Amino acid sequence: MIKYFFKRLLQIVPTFIGITLISFFILHLAPGKPTDIMGELNPRMTPEARIQLQKQWGLDKPIIVQYGVWLKNLARLDFGDSLSTDRRPVWDKIKERLPITISINIISMFIIFLVAIPIGIYSAQHQYSLPDKLITVFVFIGFATPAFWLALLLMLFFGVYLNWLPISGLQSLGYEHLSVLGKITDRARHLILPVFISAFGGMAGLSRYMRSNMLEVIRQDYITTARAKGLSEGKVIYKHALRNALLPVITILGLSVPALVGGSVIFETIFAIPGMGQLFYMAVMMRDYNLIMGGLVIGSVLTLLGNLLADISYALADPRIRTR
């Protein structure tokens, strides 16, 4: 198991370098430069000033040289300074917003797995029954509903018409003067809609995956043998079938890790949540290369860690994989 772990761990380094190299080149191929955006924001900026800024930021050098400098700084865990007007260090901006995004998405993932796996198991056990058909309708609605459209509808209904829930930010005015219980309640009310929007599509998809996997597993011969031995249905499903049915779900869990950051752009923008998704969106609009690459590095690391987590989980669930 240890040998398998280190083998997968060593594969991360070249993969990470390849991801950052491709991302860096594609980023610089996109139209527009930071100096162009700053020129639009400040009409008084002269062409000479733009050229001076390009030299100051090293944008006048060949792309491969720029990547080498960036990679050298990254080796020292230096993401550089933001190319926006505030010129703050990129890491300072990221560490302010990263906990918010990860916290919201961890809550969403917890809800997704807590709800979707039991629904998928129940739906597989009662195939073609009325509850199964209702769940199927729910799944199709979840797949077909655009997240931004659903978010706007819920904001309009619960926030404007009923005035039950806040529709933006993470805290209300006067939050500092609330009691501890009041602060928890206020933060929870602000998180209900964003967390639901983040989890809705995932619940639909994962429950369908779980149903399909469970249906395939319970038709295997060893499940028939377990039932023939007189084991209770609960033991057959949750002790024998569930472990094998979870293998494909582990892959989905590994792929969900990058969504802790990258999947937040839509709902953070709509609900005005100061997280990584909103920060990344603003960085793209401003062509802030250093900040964009900082966000991509975080996403790349999470992707690779997610794959590593999936590989290890596979090995724990299926001992045959450890020998490969």
C-alpha positions, 0 to 999 in steps of 0.5 A: 500500500505504501509503495502504491501511495508513493508511486501515485504521489511521484506522478503529481509533479510532472503532471502539475508542471504540465498543467501550469505550462499549458494554462500559462500559454493559453492565458497569454494567448487570450485577447487583451492585456492588463495594461489595456484594461488599465488604459480603459479605466484611465483614459489619461494613460499614455502609450509610453506609460503602458510600455513602461508598465509592461516592462515593469511587470515583465510582459515584454519578455518572451512567454517562455521566459515569463513562465520560467520566472513565474515557476521559479517564484512559485518554487519559493511559494511566491505567487507575485503581486496582483496586476490590478490597481491595489498591487497587493500580493496574490497570496494575501488576496487568496487566503482572505477568500479561500476559507469562505469558498472551501467552507461553503463547498464542504457543506454542500458536498456533505449534504450531497453525499448525505442525501444522494447516496441513501436516495440512490440506494432506496431507488435501486431497491424499489426500481420502477416504484412510484418513489423511484419514478418521483426521484427520477423526475427530481433527477431530470429537473436537477440536470435540466435546471440552470443554476443561475436561473434557479438562484434568481428564482429563489432570490425573488421568491424567498428574498423579495416576495416572502422576505424570509432569507437574505439574498446577498453577502454573508452577514447582515448590517450590525452583525458585530453587535449580535450575540453568539447565537444571533451570529450563527443564525444570521450566517446560517440564513445567508448560507441557505440559498447559496448552499442549496444552489451549490448542492442541487445539481450534485444531489441529482447527479450523484443519486442517479449514479448511485442507483445505477451502480447499486442496480448493477451490483445487486444483480451479481451472483454473490448477492444472490448467494448471500440472499440464499444463505438467509442473510437479512436484506439490510446486511446484503445491501449495506455490507456486501453490495454497498462497498462495491457500488461505491467504487464509481462514486469514489471517482466522483468524490475525487473529481469533486475536490476541484469544485471546492474552488472552481465551482463557486463562480456562479453562485458567489457572483450572484449572491455577492459572496466574497470568495474565490469564485468571485475573485477569480471572475474579477481577475479574468475580467481585469486580465490579472495574470498573476491572480489568475495563475494563483487561482489555477494553481489552487485548482490544479493542486486540488484536482491532483489531490482529488485524484490521489484521494480517489486512487487511495480510496480505490486501493482501500476499497479493492485490495486488487488495485494495490498490486498494480 
